[in-house]
Amino acid sequence: MSCNHHAKAVESYPELNYAPGAKWVKSLSQNRLDTFVGGHFADVNLSSVLFTHRLDNAEHVQLEVWSAPGLTKPTFEEAMKQKFKPAKKGDSFGPSFSVNIPGYWEQYERFDPGCEAMIYDIEGTPLQGITGGFGGDRRVEYIIPMDARTKGTHEFIIESSCNGMFGVPWNGDTIAPPDMNRYFSLASADLVVPNQEAWHLLWDFQTLREIADSVSGNTSLQNKAIVVANEIMNAFKSGDASDIHRCRKLAEQVFGEDVYKDYKQAQIWGIGHCHIDTAWLWPYRVTQQKVARSWATQVDLMERYPEHRFACSQAQQYKWLKELYPPLFDRVKEKVLAGKFQPIGGSWIENDGNMPSGEALVRQLVLGQKFFKENFGARCDTAWLPDSFGLTGSYPQLIRGAGMKYFFTQKLSCNVFPHSTFNWVGIDGSQVLCHMTPVDTYTAQATVGDVQKGINNHKNLESSDTSLLIFGNGDGGGGPLPKMLENLRRIRATNNHSRDLPPINMGHSIDEFFDHLMDTTSAGKKLPNWFVILLLFVTYIPLANEGNRYSEILLRDVEHVATLASIVKPSEYTYPKAKIDECWEKVLLNQLLPGSAIGMVYDDAEKLYAEVAKDGKALMEKALQVLFQNSIPLTPETKLQANTSLNQIIGYNTTFFNRREIIRVPLAGASAGLKSANGSIGYAIMDNGILDASISNHLGELHASAYTNGSDHFVLRNSSVQLTISKGRITSLVDVQLGRELIADGQTDVEIHHLETRTPLEFTNVAVVAHGPLRASVQAQVKYGKSIINVLVSTVKPGSRSMFRFDADVSWRERHKIPQLPLSIHNDNAIYETQFGYVQRPTHKNTTWDTAKFEVCGHKYADLSEYGYGVAILSESKYGYSCRGNVLRISLLRAATAPDAEQDQGLL
């Protein structure tokens, strides 16, 4: 019986073989892919056929320009009234941060000014942004509308801003101070016709390259991508239409026929984003332009890529858009209501998470959510602070109070953080569902490597295997590019045939991603918990901090007094909510960076703080006039009448503490012991708002006093504490009542300190300037390099707190140095005030995590205590503390030279 096991005919296997074989050298085949785009062979490879036509002559492209004077930022309407002059490709424009307005006639599509720019139609509606240069954020194409192509002519306007995506650093280092005299050249102003099939082949090839380079190991997908990419190179001959069609068909071996579908259970969720620092290496007015450029571009991309979803935070930026670019705001609102453009965050700006007071953080969320509700009909569900230098443990409670339960952050990826998706539990036990994308960036380029990292770098896959891919150029703006969306289309197509890449979906929102996490983790029960603070680092610039702290306190006091006035006399006084909100918006705007911006940003901040101070004091005075009619404010400039009585002076206590304080009043007739050294200020006791008129020069043996042996030994003392300055150093700090010496080694110093190096400083020109009885003071001078610090050390009468006050007037001329003031006592942990609570930090270096916490953000105090006893530093407006061993320090000044070359320089 016979049988046929091979009913289907197959190619016979030859008996003899004379060929060399098909063995490949994988690395050679992979490296060969570098030569197909650009480079040495750009005139014959794929790059040579990307455009079928290019024109830049005066017959087809006509250009005129007007340059705005100085650093002014005219409106579109103002600019269009000016006289334009002829210009041409190759012309230079500047200087830095100035604005130039070219007008274009006829046909045109590619424009590269080497800097940032925005295209308007002739009615003034922003159409899209331009990013010049040759970096990864390059965006120089403008698609001429179909009706203009039919007509044969097209007129539009371009606003060119003379700054790059990251400002204008003078030496090429991103964070270097700005070069204020930089000019930009118009590199291209060309009318082009792109070869669309060639561009799609370019995107095919680039995705194949990424698969070859990013898929780890010796997988079938990686090898197939290398083989197909080489086949494409072999098939590319003359670059005509048939070549390109043939090459694209070869790419379908990996991608299929460009058919992709979304998986609700996909591991990677791709969502476009455009992180724009409200100010950083550029001032606020440049941010306003960045917002319009970036968001106009994303609205345009949504028309071409229906799967594109874009998320953006910061109510302030939306408000700028509404006020400065109303037509564009209407286009954005249309996309918001369509579910394509998603407002997120719920806050006024993406603020610093450490420095603002608790009340300020509440206002960030209240005013932010209010804006989103009023303008888009809904509040945000997801809090969003990807770039904050640390996050207070109060945040979970505040986020939940603002109606949100989800939170996204990313900056902590600079540290080795143990989780990607987790429950963040705050100081009161409130929790939010938190995700830090394993891609480790909120500016991903949507590459195969980014998609891979979303799973390979996930810290807790055992409890959640889903990641956000937040892609698009950011920090300086821009957002997703067409090539990113094209790349993701091809990656998704690859998922149809291979599981070597994680499945990815598009077309969903940030909120939907977190809803999915909730569903797949049993409402967070399967996730790990992280308690209290999310720590990174702190670099707080003192001058900005002073304006922030003073403004926060002023507005708190204004609201307190205004509320009382509106209750006591409602018929005479209406609570000024709109004006107070306006002041708060200015304060909140400045709470973006703690000390890492260029000097122009802090110049702007100081102007806003001055406006808040002026308006706040006016609001305060108006409310006090309602409560205390015919009263006048008591300031050092106030000229009192000779017959003014002490019982005519009152103080209003806006805190909830009983207060008995030594105050300064302009009482020229006070006795010598109650006056300042120069005789212009008098001292008095204010006891819960009433001046104590019973004070004389004699308060007994334990009154505040200062004395000296006449040379180099000075003592300040009251009934509680005694401080000794000897031979230029503070040598003793004694608790008088307990007889306890608080300086362990007999000396504490004012230091120039940074981590492992320190330079002790000496007091010179020490003199007693106030002998008591209410206030005793010693004045001294500290010199270091070119800097001079005049210090006034004071104590006050018995019955007051056991404290010494240090007032410093500084002429600071140092670079790269931080001066600090150390004290000492022993404990393994120190305590620092935070918003609505406090945090503990170790004083030792047991672990690498302990060592990394070399500086801590605290608000009004840092405390080092043993059982039943402690010493604290109280700060008027400083935020950086450190405690190592038994030495407690406060950072007073900084001397960094980048990005602000003059940080804290001059008289302070």
Order of alpha helices (4+ residues) and beta strands (2+ residues): alpha-beta-beta-alpha-beta-beta-beta-beta-beta-beta-alpha-beta-beta-beta-alpha-alpha-alpha-beta-alpha-beta-alpha-alpha-beta-alpha-beta-alpha-beta-beta-beta-alpha-beta-alpha-beta-alpha-beta-alpha-alpha-alpha-beta-beta-beta-beta-beta-beta-beta-beta-beta-beta-beta-beta-beta-beta-beta-beta-beta-alpha-beta-beta-beta-beta-beta-beta
